[in-house]
Amino acid sequence: MTITVLSVPEGNDKPLKYPALFQQSDAVVINKLDLLEQSNFSLSEVESDLRSLQPELRVFPVSCSNQQGLKEFCSYLKERIKQNE
């Protein structure tokens, strides 16, 4: 399983700048979501770009500061582990 991490401070140009990386991923974690208000990062634009590269890609916006999205991401990991046992 390949999981790519995209950080809000990196900017939302990365999926189109490095398409092969995201096309080969099973999931993308968009981290540092708590910094959205301090940046010009567009979550909807990034998700749209990711879907244009791989429509079935699982995307998990998360913030470790406030735990947002971590439960969903952990559930995904547990599900994938069970599938591979």
Residue pairs with C-beta under 8 A, 6 or more apart in sequence:
1 26
1 27
1 80
1 84
2 24
2 25
2 26
2 27
3 25
3 26
3 27
3 28
3 29
4 21
4 22
4 25
4 27
4 28
4 29
5 28
5 29
5 31
6 14
6 15
6 28
6 29
6 30
6 31
6 46
7 30
7 31
7 32
8 30
8 31
8 32
8 33
8 35
8 36
8 39
8 41
9 32
9 35
9 39
9 41
11 39
11 40
11 41
12 41
12 42
12 43
12 45
12 46
12 49
14 22
14 46
15 22
15 46
15 49
15 50
15 53
16 49
19 53
22 28
22 50
22 53
22 54
22 57
23 53
23 54
25 54
25 57
26 57
26 58
26 80
27 57
27 58
27 59
27 60
27 76
28 50
28 57
28 58
28 59
28 60
29 60
29 62
29 73
30 43
30 46
30 59
30 60
30 61
30 62
31 62
31 63
31 64
32 63
33 43
33 61
33 62
33 63
33 68
33 69
34 63
34 65
34 66
34 68
35 41
36 43
43 61
47 59
50 57
50 59
51 57
58 76
60 69
60 72
60 73
60 76
61 68
61 69
62 68
62 69
62 70
62 73
63 69
63 70
64 70
